[in-house]
């Protein structure tokens, strides 16, 4: 993620958090009645005893990112070590500011109270409880088009295979080999 994108994520998360009380106070149905909002996520988890390393967590400028799947080291290298600390789930990180995942089915219990954003490294968000995260004020986003270059290469390869009839040539040579003809070429 570029520094501009990470700035945008931090800024949008902080603006959402600042506007949350106002949004909840003004929440209305079309009928004009208030929407009941259930925000009991980790209600008992806000005391200092539950946050084991509060000193590390409250350091200015050091954002902790938790990953749930193997994410490309090239992609993770875009997070500078001076500003971000990227850890996988094996480290049992409790105070992550952001979550990166690919195909992991995220449960609400895996989202700590300190999480400010969740990113799906791929298209779609069907493995993240988006409605519940929205209620909690945690933005969820994905990266559609991140694999566009690979898709383009596959399309070009398929077009070349089809236009030059390469698959037909391979099947023809296999047929000749099974008939005992042209064994030296197969």
C-alpha positions in Angstrom: 0.0 0.0 0.0 1.4 3.4 -0.9 1.9 6.1 1.7 -1.0 8.0 0.2 -3.3 5.0 0.5 -2.2 4.4 4.1 -2.7 8.1 4.9 -6.2 7.8 3.4 -7.0 4.7 5.4 -5.9 6.4 8.7 -7.7 9.6 7.9 -11.0 7.8 6.9 -10.8 5.6 10.0 -10.3 8.6 12.3 -13.1 10.6 10.6 -15.5 7.7 10.9 -14.6 7.3 14.6 -15.1 11.1 15.2 -18.5 11.0 13.4 -19.8 7.8 15.0 -21.7 9.4 17.9 -23.3 11.9 15.5 -24.2 9.2 13.0 -25.7 6.9 15.7 -27.7 9.9 17.1 -29.1 10.8 13.7 -29.7 7.2 12.6 -33.3 6.9 11.4 -35.5 4.5 9.4 -37.6 5.8 6.5 -40.5 5.9 9.0 -38.6 8.3 11.3 -38.0 5.8 14.2 -34.5 5.3 15.6 -32.6 2.2 14.5 -31.7 -0.1 17.4 -27.9 -0.5 17.3 -26.2 -3.3 19.2 -22.6 -2.5 19.9 -21.6 -5.0 22.5 -18.4 -6.1 20.8 -15.8 -6.7 23.6 -17.6 -4.5 26.0 -15.8 -6.1 28.9 -12.4 -5.9 27.1 -11.6 -2.3 27.5 -9.8 -2.4 30.9 -6.0 -2.2 31.0 -5.6 -5.8 32.3 -7.0 -7.2 29.0 -4.4 -5.2 26.9 -1.2 -6.8 28.0 1.3 -4.6 26.3 -0.4 -1.2 26.6 3.0 0.6 26.5 3.8 -0.9 23.0 0.3 -0.3 21.8 0.2 3.4 22.7 3.5 4.3 21.0 3.0 7.1 18.5 3.7 6.3 14.8 3.9 2.5 15.1 0.9 0.8 13.5 0.5 -3.0 14.0 -0.9 -5.0 11.2 -2.1 -8.6 11.6 -2.1 -11.0 8.6 -4.3 -14.1 8.6 -3.0 -15.7 5.4 0.3 -15.8 3.6 0.6 -12.5 1.9 3.3 -11.7 -0.7 6.4 -10.3 0.9 6.6 -7.9 -2.0 3.2 -6.5 -1.0 4.1 -6.4 2.7 7.4 -4.6 1.9 5.3 -1.5 1.0 4.7 -1.0 4.7 7.9 0.7 6.0 9.4 -0.9 9.2 9.7 2.5 10.8 5.9 3.1 10.8 4.3 -0.4 10.6 4.8 -3.7 12.3 3.4 -6.6 10.3 2.8 -9.8 12.2 1.1 -13.1 11.2 -1.4 -14.9 13.4 1.3 -17.2 14.8 2.5 -14.2 16.9 -0.9 -14.0 18.6 -1.0 -10.2 18.2 -3.7 -8.7 20.5 -3.5 -5.0 19.6 -3.6 -4.9 15.8 -4.6 -1.6 14.2 -5.4 -3.3 10.9 -6.1 -6.8 9.6 -5.0 -8.1 6.2 -6.4 -11.4 4.9 -7.0 -13.4 1.8 -9.3 -16.4 2.1 -9.5 -16.8 5.9 -13.1 -16.8 7.2 -12.9 -13.9 9.7 -14.9 -14.3 12.9 -16.0 -11.4 15.1 -14.0 -12.9 18.0 -10.8 -12.5 16.0 -11.3 -8.8 15.6 -9.8 -7.0 18.6 -11.1 -3.8 20.0 -8.1 -1.9 18.7 -8.8 -2.8 15.0 -9.4 0.3 12.9 -9.6 -1.3 9.4 -9.9 -4.6 7.7 -8.5 -5.2 4.2 -9.2 -8.3 2.0 -6.3 -8.9 -0.4 -8.4 -9.9 -3.4 -11.8 -9.3 -4.8 -14.9 -9.6 -2.7 -15.6 -9.5 1.0 -17.7 -12.6 1.5 -15.4 -14.0 4.2 -15.7 -10.9 6.4 -18.8 -10.1 8.5 -19.2 -6.7 6.8 -22.5 -5.8 8.3 -21.2 -6.3 11.9 -18.0 -4.5 11.2 -20.0 -1.6 9.8 -22.0 -1.5 13.0 -18.8 -1.3 15.0 -17.4 1.5 12.8 -14.6 -0.6 11.3 -14.2 0.0 7.5 -13.8 -3.1 5.4 -12.4 -2.9 1.9 -11.0 -5.1 -0.8 -8.5 -4.8 -3.6 -10.3 -5.6 -6.9 -8.1 -5.5 -9.9 -4.9 -6.3 -7.9 -4.4 -9.4 -10.1 -5.3 -7.6 -13.3 -1.8 -8.1 -14.8 -2.0 -11.9 -14.3 -5.5 -12.0 -15.8 -4.3 -10.1 -18.8 -1.4 -12.5 -19.3 -3.7 -15.5 -19.1 -6.1 -13.9 -21.7 -3.3 -13.3 -24.1 -2.0 -16.8 -23.6 -5.4 -18.2 -24.3 -5.8 -16.1 -27.4 -2.5 -17.2 -28.8 -3.2 -20.8 -28.0 -6.6 -20.6 -29.8 -5.4 -18.6 -32.8 -2.4 -20.8 -33.6 -4.4 -24.0 -32.9 -1.6 -25.2 -30.6 -3.9 -27.4 -28.5 -5.1 -29.1 -31.7 -1.4 -29.7 -32.7 -0.7 -31.2 -29.2 -3.7 -33.5 -29.5 -2.7 -34.6 -33.0 0.8 -35.6 -31.8 -0.7 -37.5 -28.9 -2.9 -39.4 -31.3 0.0 -40.2 -33.6 2.0 -41.4 -30.5 -0.9 -43.7 -29.4 -1.1 -45.2 -32.9 2.6 -45.9 -32.9 3.5 -43.3 -35.5 6.0 -40.6 -35.0 7.1 -42.0 -31.6 10.4 -40.1 -31.8 8.5 -36.8 -31.8 6.1 -37.6 -29.0 
